[in-house]
């Protein structure tokens, strides 16, 4: 058993360090290493595990690592593989968060994120575009997406409540019938979802000792909720975090939020590690640790405690119907979240900066949609362009 745990730790530390390219790349690497090279799982076991992870809330690629560890070495194996996969990216995000908040007043840092912001906005818009092409094939789905977009931008109704209502609509619209007892077959896709001072929270100290006592419970409860209700993970986290940590909790400014998403993109791990950036702002390294543990805890619990049950219920037609309603609601919420992000990204002090940001954003969108470039390659390019913009005399 000790040898198996050591092998799992070695493999997933390596994947955690080199795993750039997002969930598809992570899953492909895991399949190559665990199935093709080491034969720890059969292809059927891997496919079965992937089907479970795709229907669960949380980052699917991280859950796949936990699942591989579970099959290879039981509960302890699941814990080792998951922690080792997350740890490198967590350390990178915390280090980048420290650097960002420590040096954000420098003109060069401001220039870097001036170029990164339109890249991040383009990544979110491209994500919306891809989901829309796959999912908005019926008028009722389009109607749900538009309704959530309008409700999110014009009312204060919690996004989570909107998703529950959309899921219930899906249960009614795609309900099983005698002619189709299995209901609609659903390709499982994303979900998402939280008061404090009216002014934005000031930056914590590096370790956050003075803040962790006050914010331990709020951070834990908030990110447990996020981790429990984000189906598919990835960029679906954006609407919830943007609405909650910027507008409701006032933990981050909108500019800090955009830059935090960019820092999440720069790491080799899942984008949900943006939670570590939020936690660092609130309560330093301790806050980042609490936030990361809380957002990933549901993923560990689902795989380690409920995998056998989930194998059975994932085919339940009512669950599939519920997800049919949730998916277009997710798209509407993400689209609504891009509106203030666009305003922040493209509203610059100087007209030429706004024009340059717009051109960078359009170019990034085309690169993602037309040429399918990986997002992690675009963010450093945006940083370089931002520095060049900073050299242009005003």
ZATI-174452 format. One record per residue (C-alpha): residue in three letters; chain; x, y, z. Coordinates in Angstrom, 1 decimal. Layout:
N
[site 'ALA'; 'A'; [X; Y; Z]],
...
# end
This chain:
394
[site 'UNK'; 'A'; [0.0; 0.0; 0.0]],
[site 'UNK'; 'A'; [2.8; 2.4; 0.9]],
[site 'UNK'; 'A'; [4.4; 1.8; -2.6]],
[site 'UNK'; 'A'; [1.1; 2.5; -4.3]],
[site 'UNK'; 'A'; [0.6; 5.8; -2.3]],
[site 'UNK'; 'A'; [4.1; 6.9; -3.2]],
[site 'UNK'; 'A'; [3.5; 6.1; -6.9]],
[site 'UNK'; 'A'; [0.2; 8.1; -6.8]],
[site 'UNK'; 'A'; [2.0; 11.1; -5.1]],
[site 'UNK'; 'A'; [4.8; 11.1; -7.6]],
[site 'UNK'; 'A'; [2.4; 10.9; -10.6]],
[site 'UNK'; 'A'; [0.0; 13.6; -9.5]],
[site 'UNK'; 'A'; [2.6; 16.0; -8.3]],
[site 'UNK'; 'A'; [4.1; 15.8; -11.8]],
[site 'UNK'; 'A'; [0.7; 16.3; -13.4]],
[site 'UNK'; 'A'; [0.0; 19.2; -11.0]],
[site 'UNK'; 'A'; [3.2; 20.9; -12.2]],
[site 'UNK'; 'A'; [3.0; 20.3; -15.9]],
[site 'UNK'; 'A'; [-0.8; 20.3; -16.3]],
[site 'UNK'; 'A'; [-1.3; 23.4; -18.3]],
[site 'UNK'; 'A'; [-4.1; 23.5; -20.9]],
[site 'UNK'; 'A'; [-7.2; 23.1; -18.8]],
[site 'UNK'; 'A'; [-9.4; 20.1; -17.9]],
[site 'UNK'; 'A'; [-9.2; 18.4; -21.3]],
[site 'UNK'; 'A'; [-5.4; 18.4; -21.2]],
[site 'UNK'; 'A'; [-5.5; 17.2; -17.5]],
[site 'UNK'; 'A'; [-7.8; 14.3; -18.3]],
[site 'UNK'; 'A'; [-5.8; 13.3; -21.4]],
[site 'UNK'; 'A'; [-2.6; 13.3; -19.4]],
[site 'UNK'; 'A'; [-4.2; 11.2; -16.6]],
[site 'UNK'; 'A'; [-5.5; 8.7; -19.2]],
[site 'UNK'; 'A'; [-2.1; 8.4; -20.8]],
[site 'UNK'; 'A'; [-0.3; 7.9; -17.4]],
[site 'UNK'; 'A'; [-2.8; 5.8; -15.5]],
[site 'UNK'; 'A'; [-4.4; 3.7; -18.2]],
[site 'UNK'; 'A'; [-1.9; 3.4; -21.2]],
[site 'UNK'; 'A'; [1.4; 3.5; -19.4]],
[site 'UNK'; 'A'; [0.8; 2.0; -15.9]],
[site 'UNK'; 'A'; [-2.4; 0.0; -16.5]],
[site 'UNK'; 'A'; [-3.8; 1.1; -13.1]],
[site 'UNK'; 'A'; [-7.2; 1.3; -14.6]],
[site 'UNK'; 'A'; [-8.9; -0.4; -17.5]],
[site 'UNK'; 'A'; [-10.2; 1.9; -20.3]],
[site 'UNK'; 'A'; [-13.7; 1.0; -19.1]],
[site 'UNK'; 'A'; [-12.9; 2.0; -15.5]],
[site 'UNK'; 'A'; [-11.5; 5.3; -16.7]],
[site 'UNK'; 'A'; [-14.5; 6.0; -18.9]],
[site 'UNK'; 'A'; [-16.9; 5.1; -16.1]],
[site 'UNK'; 'A'; [-15.0; 7.4; -13.7]],
[site 'UNK'; 'A'; [-15.0; 10.3; -16.2]],
[site 'UNK'; 'A'; [-18.8; 9.9; -16.6]],
[site 'UNK'; 'A'; [-19.2; 10.2; -12.8]],
[site 'UNK'; 'A'; [-16.9; 13.3; -12.6]],
[site 'UNK'; 'A'; [-18.7; 15.1; -15.5]],
[site 'UNK'; 'A'; [-22.0; 14.9; -13.6]],
[site 'UNK'; 'A'; [-20.6; 16.1; -10.3]],
[site 'UNK'; 'A'; [-20.2; 19.7; -9.0]],
[site 'UNK'; 'A'; [-16.6; 20.8; -8.9]],
[site 'UNK'; 'A'; [-13.6; 20.6; -11.3]],
[site 'UNK'; 'A'; [-13.9; 17.3; -13.3]],
[site 'UNK'; 'A'; [-10.2; 16.9; -13.9]],
[site 'UNK'; 'A'; [-9.3; 17.2; -10.2]],
[site 'UNK'; 'A'; [-12.1; 14.7; -9.4]],
[site 'UNK'; 'A'; [-10.7; 12.3; -12.0]],
[site 'UNK'; 'A'; [-7.4; 12.4; -10.2]],
[site 'UNK'; 'A'; [-9.2; 11.6; -6.9]],
[site 'UNK'; 'A'; [-11.1; 8.8; -8.6]],
[site 'UNK'; 'A'; [-7.9; 7.2; -10.0]],
[site 'UNK'; 'A'; [-6.4; 7.3; -6.5]],
[site 'UNK'; 'A'; [-9.6; 5.8; -5.1]],
[site 'UNK'; 'A'; [-9.4; 2.9; -7.6]],
[site 'UNK'; 'A'; [-5.7; 2.4; -7.1]],
[site 'UNK'; 'A'; [-5.4; 2.6; -3.3]],
[site 'UNK'; 'A'; [-8.8; 3.2; -1.7]],
[site 'UNK'; 'A'; [-9.8; 6.2; 0.4]],
[site 'UNK'; 'A'; [-6.2; 7.1; 1.3]],
[site 'UNK'; 'A'; [-5.2; 6.9; -2.3]],
[site 'UNK'; 'A'; [-8.0; 9.3; -3.3]],
[site 'UNK'; 'A'; [-6.8; 11.8; -0.7]],
[site 'UNK'; 'A'; [-3.1; 11.5; -1.7]],
[site 'UNK'; 'A'; [-3.7; 11.9; -5.5]],
[site 'UNK'; 'A'; [-6.1; 14.8; -5.1]],
[site 'UNK'; 'A'; [-3.9; 16.8; -2.7]],
[site 'UNK'; 'A'; [-0.8; 16.2; -4.8]],
[site 'UNK'; 'A'; [-2.6; 17.4; -7.9]],
[site 'UNK'; 'A'; [-3.9; 20.6; -6.3]],
[site 'UNK'; 'A'; [-0.8; 21.5; -4.2]],
[site 'UNK'; 'A'; [1.6; 22.8; -7.0]],
[site 'UNK'; 'A'; [-1.1; 25.1; -8.5]],
[site 'UNK'; 'A'; [-2.1; 26.3; -5.0]],
[site 'UNK'; 'A'; [1.4; 27.3; -4.2]],
[site 'UNK'; 'A'; [1.7; 29.1; -7.6]],
[site 'UNK'; 'A'; [-1.5; 31.0; -7.1]],
[site 'UNK'; 'A'; [-0.6; 32.0; -3.5]],
[site 'UNK'; 'A'; [2.8; 33.2; -4.7]],
[site 'UNK'; 'A'; [1.3; 35.2; -7.6]],
[site 'UNK'; 'A'; [-1.4; 36.6; -5.2]],
[site 'UNK'; 'A'; [1.3; 37.8; -2.9]],
[site 'UNK'; 'A'; [3.2; 39.4; -5.7]],
[site 'UNK'; 'A'; [0.1; 41.0; -7.2]],
[site 'UNK'; 'A'; [-1.0; 42.7; -3.9]],
[site 'UNK'; 'A'; [2.6; 43.5; -2.9]],
[site 'UNK'; 'A'; [3.5; 45.3; -6.1]],
[site 'UNK'; 'A'; [0.2; 46.2; -7.7]],
[site 'UNK'; 'A'; [1.0; 49.9; -7.2]],
[site 'UNK'; 'A'; [3.9; 49.7; -9.6]],
[site 'UNK'; 'A'; [3.1; 51.0; -13.1]],
[site 'UNK'; 'A'; [4.6; 47.9; -14.7]],
[site 'UNK'; 'A'; [2.2; 45.6; -12.8]],
[site 'UNK'; 'A'; [-0.7; 47.8; -13.8]],
[site 'UNK'; 'A'; [0.4; 47.6; -17.4]],
[site 'UNK'; 'A'; [0.7; 43.8; -17.3]],
[site 'UNK'; 'A'; [-2.9; 43.4; -16.1]],
[site 'UNK'; 'A'; [-4.1; 46.1; -18.5]],
[site 'UNK'; 'A'; [-3.2; 43.6; -21.2]],
[site 'UNK'; 'A'; [-4.4; 40.5; -19.3]],
[site 'UNK'; 'A'; [-7.9; 41.8; -18.5]],
[site 'UNK'; 'A'; [-9.2; 41.8; -22.1]],
[site 'UNK'; 'A'; [-7.7; 38.3; -22.5]],
[site 'UNK'; 'A'; [-9.6; 37.0; -19.6]],
[site 'UNK'; 'A'; [-12.9; 38.7; -20.8]],
[site 'UNK'; 'A'; [-12.4; 37.1; -24.2]],
[site 'UNK'; 'A'; [-11.8; 33.7; -22.5]],
[site 'UNK'; 'A'; [-15.1; 34.0; -20.7]],
[site 'UNK'; 'A'; [-17.0; 35.1; -23.8]],
[site 'UNK'; 'A'; [-15.5; 32.2; -25.9]],
[site 'UNK'; 'A'; [-16.7; 29.8; -23.2]],
[site 'UNK'; 'A'; [-20.2; 31.2; -23.5]],
[site 'UNK'; 'A'; [-20.1; 30.9; -27.2]],
[site 'UNK'; 'A'; [-19.0; 27.3; -27.2]],
[site 'UNK'; 'A'; [-21.7; 26.3; -24.7]],
[site 'UNK'; 'A'; [-24.4; 28.2; -26.6]],
[site 'UNK'; 'A'; [-23.6; 26.4; -29.8]],
[site 'UNK'; 'A'; [-23.9; 23.0; -28.0]],
[site 'UNK'; 'A'; [-26.9; 23.7; -25.8]],
[site 'UNK'; 'A'; [-29.2; 26.4; -27.1]],
[site 'UNK'; 'A'; [-30.9; 24.2; -29.8]],
[site 'UNK'; 'A'; [-34.5; 24.7; -28.5]],
[site 'UNK'; 'A'; [-36.6; 27.7; -27.8]],
[site 'UNK'; 'A'; [-37.2; 26.8; -24.2]],
[site 'UNK'; 'A'; [-33.5; 26.5; -23.5]],
[site 'UNK'; 'A'; [-32.9; 29.9; -25.2]],
[site 'UNK'; 'A'; [-35.7; 31.3; -23.1]],
[site 'UNK'; 'A'; [-34.2; 30.1; -19.8]],
[site 'UNK'; 'A'; [-30.8; 31.6; -20.8]],
[site 'UNK'; 'A'; [-32.3; 34.9; -21.7]],
[site 'UNK'; 'A'; [-34.5; 35.0; -18.5]],
[site 'UNK'; 'A'; [-31.5; 34.3; -16.2]],
[site 'UNK'; 'A'; [-29.4; 36.9; -18.1]],
[site 'UNK'; 'A'; [-32.2; 39.5; -17.6]],
[site 'UNK'; 'A'; [-32.9; 38.6; -13.9]],
[site 'UNK'; 'A'; [-29.2; 38.6; -13.0]],
[site 'UNK'; 'A'; [-28.6; 42.0; -14.5]],
[site 'UNK'; 'A'; [-31.8; 43.7; -13.3]],
[site 'UNK'; 'A'; [-32.7; 42.1; -10.0]],
[site 'UNK'; 'A'; [-30.9; 40.9; -6.9]],
[site 'UNK'; 'A'; [-32.3; 37.3; -7.0]],
[site 'UNK'; 'A'; [-29.6; 34.9; -5.9]],
[site 'UNK'; 'A'; [-28.1; 33.0; -8.9]],
[site 'UNK'; 'A'; [-28.4; 29.7; -7.0]],
[site 'UNK'; 'A'; [-32.2; 30.2; -6.6]],
[site 'UNK'; 'A'; [-32.4; 30.9; -10.3]],
[site 'UNK'; 'A'; [-30.6; 27.6; -11.1]],
[site 'UNK'; 'A'; [-33.0; 25.6; -8.9]],
[site 'UNK'; 'A'; [-36.0; 27.2; -10.6]],
[site 'UNK'; 'A'; [-34.4; 26.5; -14.0]],
[site 'UNK'; 'A'; [-33.8; 22.9; -13.0]],
[site 'UNK'; 'A'; [-37.4; 22.4; -12.0]],
[site 'UNK'; 'A'; [-38.4; 23.8; -15.4]],
[site 'UNK'; 'A'; [-36.2; 21.2; -16.9]],
[site 'UNK'; 'A'; [-37.8; 18.5; -14.8]],
[site 'UNK'; 'A'; [-41.2; 19.5; -16.2]],
[site 'UNK'; 'A'; [-40.1; 20.1; -19.8]],
[site 'UNK'; 'A'; [-37.9; 17.0; -20.1]],
[site 'UNK'; 'A'; [-39.9; 14.7; -17.8]],
[site 'UNK'; 'A'; [-40.0; 11.0; -18.5]],
[site 'UNK'; 'A'; [-43.0; 9.7; -20.4]],
[site 'UNK'; 'A'; [-44.4; 6.4; -21.4]],
[site 'UNK'; 'A'; [-43.0; 6.9; -24.9]],
[site 'UNK'; 'A'; [-39.6; 8.1; -23.6]],
[site 'UNK'; 'A'; [-39.3; 6.6; -20.1]],
[site 'UNK'; 'A'; [-35.6; 7.6; -19.8]],
[site 'UNK'; 'A'; [-36.3; 11.2; -20.4]],
[site 'UNK'; 'A'; [-33.8; 13.3; -22.3]],
[site 'UNK'; 'A'; [-30.2; 12.2; -22.4]],
[site 'UNK'; 'A'; [-28.1; 15.0; -21.0]],
[site 'UNK'; 'A'; [-24.4; 15.8; -21.6]],
[site 'UNK'; 'A'; [-23.6; 16.9; -18.0]],
[site 'UNK'; 'A'; [-22.3; 20.5; -18.0]],
[site 'UNK'; 'A'; [-21.5; 23.3; -15.6]],
[site 'UNK'; 'A'; [-23.2; 25.1; -12.5]],
[site 'UNK'; 'A'; [-22.5; 27.8; -9.9]],
[site 'UNK'; 'A'; [-23.4; 30.2; -7.0]],
[site 'UNK'; 'A'; [-23.3; 33.6; -1.3]],
[site 'UNK'; 'A'; [-23.0; 40.4; 4.7]],
[site 'UNK'; 'A'; [-20.4; 42.6; 5.4]],
[site 'UNK'; 'A'; [-19.0; 46.1; 5.0]],
[site 'UNK'; 'A'; [-20.3; 48.4; 2.3]],
[site 'UNK'; 'A'; [-16.7; 49.3; 1.3]],
[site 'UNK'; 'A'; [-14.3; 46.9; -0.3]],
[site 'UNK'; 'A'; [-12.2; 44.9; 2.2]],
[site 'UNK'; 'A'; [-8.7; 46.1; 2.7]],
[site 'UNK'; 'A'; [-5.8; 43.7; 2.1]],
[site 'UNK'; 'A'; [-4.9; 41.3; 4.8]],
[site 'UNK'; 'A'; [-1.4; 40.7; 6.1]],
[site 'UNK'; 'A'; [0.7; 38.0; 4.4]],
[site 'UNK'; 'A'; [-0.4; 35.3; 6.9]],
[site 'UNK'; 'A'; [-3.7; 36.8; 7.9]],
[site 'UNK'; 'A'; [-3.5; 36.0; 11.6]],
[site 'UNK'; 'A'; [-5.4; 39.2; 12.5]],
[site 'UNK'; 'A'; [-8.2; 38.3; 10.1]],
[site 'UNK'; 'A'; [-8.6; 34.5; 10.1]],
[site 'UNK'; 'A'; [-10.6; 34.4; 13.3]],
[site 'UNK'; 'A'; [-13.2; 36.7; 11.9]],
[site 'UNK'; 'A'; [-13.3; 35.2; 8.4]],
[site 'UNK'; 'A'; [-12.7; 31.5; 9.0]],
[site 'UNK'; 'A'; [-16.4; 30.6; 9.1]],
[site 'UNK'; 'A'; [-17.5; 33.0; 6.3]],
[site 'UNK'; 'A'; [-14.8; 31.8; 3.9]],
[site 'UNK'; 'A'; [-15.5; 28.1; 4.8]],
[site 'UNK'; 'A'; [-19.2; 28.3; 4.3]],
[site 'UNK'; 'A'; [-19.0; 30.4; 1.1]],
[site 'UNK'; 'A'; [-16.5; 28.1; -0.6]],
[site 'UNK'; 'A'; [-18.2; 25.0; 0.6]],
[site 'UNK'; 'A'; [-21.3; 26.3; -1.1]],
[site 'UNK'; 'A'; [-19.4; 27.2; -4.3]],
[site 'UNK'; 'A'; [-17.7; 23.7; -4.4]],
[site 'UNK'; 'A'; [-21.0; 22.0; -3.9]],
[site 'UNK'; 'A'; [-23.0; 23.7; -6.6]],
[site 'UNK'; 'A'; [-20.6; 24.3; -9.5]],
[site 'UNK'; 'A'; [-21.2; 21.5; -12.0]],
[site 'UNK'; 'A'; [-18.3; 21.0; -14.4]],
[site 'UNK'; 'A'; [-16.1; 23.6; -12.6]],
[site 'UNK'; 'A'; [-13.9; 25.8; -14.8]],
[site 'UNK'; 'A'; [-15.1; 29.2; -15.9]],
[site 'UNK'; 'A'; [-18.6; 28.5; -14.5]],
[site 'UNK'; 'A'; [-17.2; 29.8; -11.2]],
[site 'UNK'; 'A'; [-17.1; 33.3; -12.7]],
[site 'UNK'; 'A'; [-20.7; 34.5; -12.3]],
[site 'UNK'; 'A'; [-21.0; 33.3; -8.7]],
[site 'UNK'; 'A'; [-17.7; 34.8; -7.5]],
[site 'UNK'; 'A'; [-18.2; 38.0; -9.4]],
[site 'UNK'; 'A'; [-21.7; 38.6; -8.0]],
[site 'UNK'; 'A'; [-20.9; 37.5; -4.4]],
[site 'UNK'; 'A'; [-17.3; 38.6; -3.6]],
[site 'UNK'; 'A'; [-17.5; 41.9; -5.5]],
[site 'UNK'; 'A'; [-21.1; 43.1; -5.2]],
[site 'UNK'; 'A'; [-22.4; 41.3; -2.1]],
[site 'UNK'; 'A'; [-19.5; 40.6; 0.2]],
[site 'UNK'; 'A'; [-17.3; 43.4; -1.0]],
[site 'UNK'; 'A'; [-14.1; 41.4; -0.5]],
[site 'UNK'; 'A'; [-12.6; 42.3; -3.9]],
[site 'UNK'; 'A'; [-13.0; 45.2; -6.3]],
[site 'UNK'; 'A'; [-14.0; 44.3; -9.8]],
[site 'UNK'; 'A'; [-10.6; 45.0; -11.2]],
[site 'UNK'; 'A'; [-9.0; 42.7; -8.5]],
[site 'UNK'; 'A'; [-11.5; 40.1; -9.4]],
[site 'UNK'; 'A'; [-10.6; 40.1; -13.1]],
[site 'UNK'; 'A'; [-6.9; 40.0; -12.2]],
[site 'UNK'; 'A'; [-7.6; 37.1; -9.8]],
[site 'UNK'; 'A'; [-9.2; 35.1; -12.6]],
[site 'UNK'; 'A'; [-6.2; 35.8; -14.7]],
[site 'UNK'; 'A'; [-3.9; 34.5; -12.0]],
[site 'UNK'; 'A'; [-6.0; 31.4; -11.8]],
[site 'UNK'; 'A'; [-5.5; 31.0; -15.6]],
[site 'UNK'; 'A'; [-1.7; 31.3; -15.1]],
[site 'UNK'; 'A'; [-1.5; 28.2; -12.9]],
[site 'UNK'; 'A'; [-1.4; 24.6; -14.2]],
[site 'UNK'; 'A'; [-4.3; 23.6; -12.0]],
[site 'UNK'; 'A'; [-8.1; 24.2; -12.2]],
[site 'UNK'; 'A'; [-9.5; 27.7; -12.6]],
[site 'UNK'; 'A'; [-11.4; 27.3; -9.3]],
[site 'UNK'; 'A'; [-8.1; 28.0; -7.5]],
[site 'UNK'; 'A'; [-9.1; 31.6; -8.0]],
[site 'UNK'; 'A'; [-10.6; 30.8; -4.6]],
[site 'UNK'; 'A'; [-7.1; 30.9; -3.2]],
[site 'UNK'; 'A'; [-6.7; 34.5; -4.6]],
[site 'UNK'; 'A'; [-9.9; 35.6; -2.9]],
[site 'UNK'; 'A'; [-8.9; 33.9; 0.3]],
[site 'UNK'; 'A'; [-5.5; 35.6; 0.2]],
[site 'UNK'; 'A'; [-7.0; 39.0; -0.1]],
[site 'UNK'; 'A'; [-9.4; 38.4; 2.8]],
[site 'UNK'; 'A'; [-7.1; 36.6; 5.3]],
[site 'UNK'; 'A'; [-3.6; 36.0; 3.8]],
[site 'UNK'; 'A'; [-2.1; 32.6; 3.3]],
[site 'UNK'; 'A'; [-4.4; 31.2; 6.0]],
[site 'UNK'; 'A'; [-7.4; 32.5; 4.2]],
[site 'UNK'; 'A'; [-6.1; 31.1; 0.9]],
[site 'UNK'; 'A'; [-5.7; 27.7; 2.5]],
[site 'UNK'; 'A'; [-9.1; 27.7; 4.1]],
[site 'UNK'; 'A'; [-10.8; 28.7; 0.8]],
[site 'UNK'; 'A'; [-9.0; 26.1; -1.2]],
[site 'UNK'; 'A'; [-9.8; 23.3; 1.3]],
[site 'UNK'; 'A'; [-13.4; 24.4; 1.4]],
[site 'UNK'; 'A'; [-13.9; 24.6; -2.4]],
[site 'UNK'; 'A'; [-12.4; 21.2; -3.0]],
[site 'UNK'; 'A'; [-13.8; 19.4; 0.0]],
[site 'UNK'; 'A'; [-17.1; 18.5; -1.8]],
[site 'UNK'; 'A'; [-15.2; 16.9; -4.7]],
[site 'UNK'; 'A'; [-13.3; 14.7; -2.3]],
[site 'UNK'; 'A'; [-16.5; 13.8; -0.4]],
[site 'UNK'; 'A'; [-18.4; 12.9; -3.6]],
[site 'UNK'; 'A'; [-15.7; 10.6; -5.0]],
[site 'UNK'; 'A'; [-14.6; 9.0; -1.7]],
[site 'UNK'; 'A'; [-18.0; 8.5; -0.2]],
[site 'UNK'; 'A'; [-20.6; 8.4; -2.9]],
[site 'UNK'; 'A'; [-19.0; 7.0; -6.1]],
[site 'UNK'; 'A'; [-20.9; 3.7; -6.1]],
[site 'UNK'; 'A'; [-24.2; 5.4; -5.6]],
[site 'UNK'; 'A'; [-23.5; 8.0; -8.3]],
[site 'UNK'; 'A'; [-22.8; 5.3; -10.8]],
[site 'UNK'; 'A'; [-26.5; 4.3; -10.4]],
[site 'UNK'; 'A'; [-28.2; 7.7; -10.1]],
[site 'UNK'; 'A'; [-26.3; 9.4; -13.0]],
[site 'UNK'; 'A'; [-28.7; 7.6; -15.4]],
[site 'UNK'; 'A'; [-31.8; 8.7; -13.5]],
[site 'UNK'; 'A'; [-34.1; 10.5; -16.0]],
[site 'UNK'; 'A'; [-35.2; 13.1; -13.5]],
[site 'UNK'; 'A'; [-31.6; 14.1; -12.7]],
[site 'UNK'; 'A'; [-30.9; 14.4; -16.4]],
[site 'UNK'; 'A'; [-34.0; 16.5; -16.9]],
[site 'UNK'; 'A'; [-33.0; 18.8; -14.0]],
[site 'UNK'; 'A'; [-29.6; 19.3; -15.6]],
[site 'UNK'; 'A'; [-31.3; 20.1; -18.9]],
[site 'UNK'; 'A'; [-32.8; 23.2; -17.3]],
[site 'UNK'; 'A'; [-29.7; 24.2; -15.3]],
[site 'UNK'; 'A'; [-27.3; 24.2; -18.2]],
[site 'UNK'; 'A'; [-28.9; 27.1; -20.2]],
[site 'UNK'; 'A'; [-29.3; 29.0; -16.9]],
[site 'UNK'; 'A'; [-25.6; 28.7; -16.3]],
[site 'UNK'; 'A'; [-25.0; 30.2; -19.7]],
[site 'UNK'; 'A'; [-27.3; 33.1; -18.9]],
[site 'UNK'; 'A'; [-25.6; 33.8; -15.6]],
[site 'UNK'; 'A'; [-22.1; 33.7; -17.2]],
[site 'UNK'; 'A'; [-23.3; 36.1; -20.0]],
[site 'UNK'; 'A'; [-24.6; 38.5; -17.3]],
[site 'UNK'; 'A'; [-21.3; 38.4; -15.5]],
[site 'UNK'; 'A'; [-19.4; 39.5; -18.6]],
[site 'UNK'; 'A'; [-21.3; 42.8; -18.8]],
[site 'UNK'; 'A'; [-19.6; 44.5; -15.8]],
[site 'UNK'; 'A'; [-16.4; 42.8; -16.6]],
[site 'UNK'; 'A'; [-16.5; 44.3; -20.1]],
[site 'UNK'; 'A'; [-17.2; 47.7; -18.6]],
[site 'UNK'; 'A'; [-14.3; 47.4; -16.2]],
[site 'UNK'; 'A'; [-11.9; 46.0; -18.9]],
[site 'UNK'; 'A'; [-12.6; 48.5; -21.6]],
[site 'UNK'; 'A'; [-13.2; 51.7; -19.6]],
[site 'UNK'; 'A'; [-9.7; 53.2; -19.4]],
[site 'UNK'; 'A'; [-8.4; 56.6; -18.4]],
[site 'UNK'; 'A'; [-7.1; 57.2; -21.9]],
[site 'UNK'; 'A'; [-9.0; 56.6; -25.1]],
[site 'UNK'; 'A'; [-6.1; 54.8; -26.8]],
[site 'UNK'; 'A'; [-5.9; 52.4; -23.9]],
[site 'UNK'; 'A'; [-9.6; 51.5; -24.3]],
[site 'UNK'; 'A'; [-9.1; 51.0; -28.1]],
[site 'UNK'; 'A'; [-6.0; 48.8; -27.5]],
[site 'UNK'; 'A'; [-7.8; 46.7; -24.9]],
[site 'UNK'; 'A'; [-10.7; 46.2; -27.3]],
[site 'UNK'; 'A'; [-8.4; 45.1; -30.1]],
[site 'UNK'; 'A'; [-6.6; 42.7; -27.7]],
[site 'UNK'; 'A'; [-10.0; 41.2; -26.6]],
[site 'UNK'; 'A'; [-11.2; 40.8; -30.2]],
[site 'UNK'; 'A'; [-7.9; 39.1; -31.3]],
[site 'UNK'; 'A'; [-8.0; 36.8; -28.3]],
[site 'UNK'; 'A'; [-11.7; 35.8; -29.0]],
[site 'UNK'; 'A'; [-10.8; 35.0; -32.6]],
[site 'UNK'; 'A'; [-7.7; 33.0; -31.5]],
[site 'UNK'; 'A'; [-9.9; 30.9; -29.1]],
[site 'UNK'; 'A'; [-12.8; 30.3; -31.4]],
[site 'UNK'; 'A'; [-11.1; 30.1; -34.8]],
[site 'UNK'; 'A'; [-7.7; 28.8; -34.0]],
[site 'UNK'; 'A'; [-8.6; 27.0; -30.7]],
[site 'UNK'; 'A'; [-5.5; 28.2; -28.9]],
[site 'UNK'; 'A'; [-5.3; 27.1; -25.2]],
[site 'UNK'; 'A'; [-6.2; 29.8; -22.7]],
[site 'UNK'; 'A'; [-3.0; 29.4; -20.7]],
[site 'UNK'; 'A'; [-1.0; 30.6; -23.7]],
[site 'UNK'; 'A'; [-3.0; 33.7; -24.2]],
[site 'UNK'; 'A'; [-2.6; 35.2; -20.7]],
[site 'UNK'; 'A'; [1.2; 35.6; -20.9]],
[site 'UNK'; 'A'; [0.7; 37.1; -24.4]],
[site 'UNK'; 'A'; [-1.7; 39.6; -22.8]],
[site 'UNK'; 'A'; [0.8; 40.5; -20.1]],
[site 'UNK'; 'A'; [3.5; 41.2; -22.8]],
[site 'UNK'; 'A'; [1.1; 43.4; -24.8]],
[site 'UNK'; 'A'; [0.2; 45.3; -21.6]],
[site 'UNK'; 'A'; [3.9; 46.0; -21.0]],
[site 'UNK'; 'A'; [4.3; 47.3; -24.5]],
[site 'UNK'; 'A'; [1.2; 49.5; -24.1]],
[site 'UNK'; 'A'; [2.8; 50.9; -21.0]],
[site 'UNK'; 'A'; [5.8; 52.0; -23.0]],
[site 'UNK'; 'A'; [3.8; 54.1; -25.4]],
[site 'UNK'; 'A'; [4.0; 57.8; -24.3]],
[site 'UNK'; 'A'; [0.7; 59.5; -23.5]],
# end
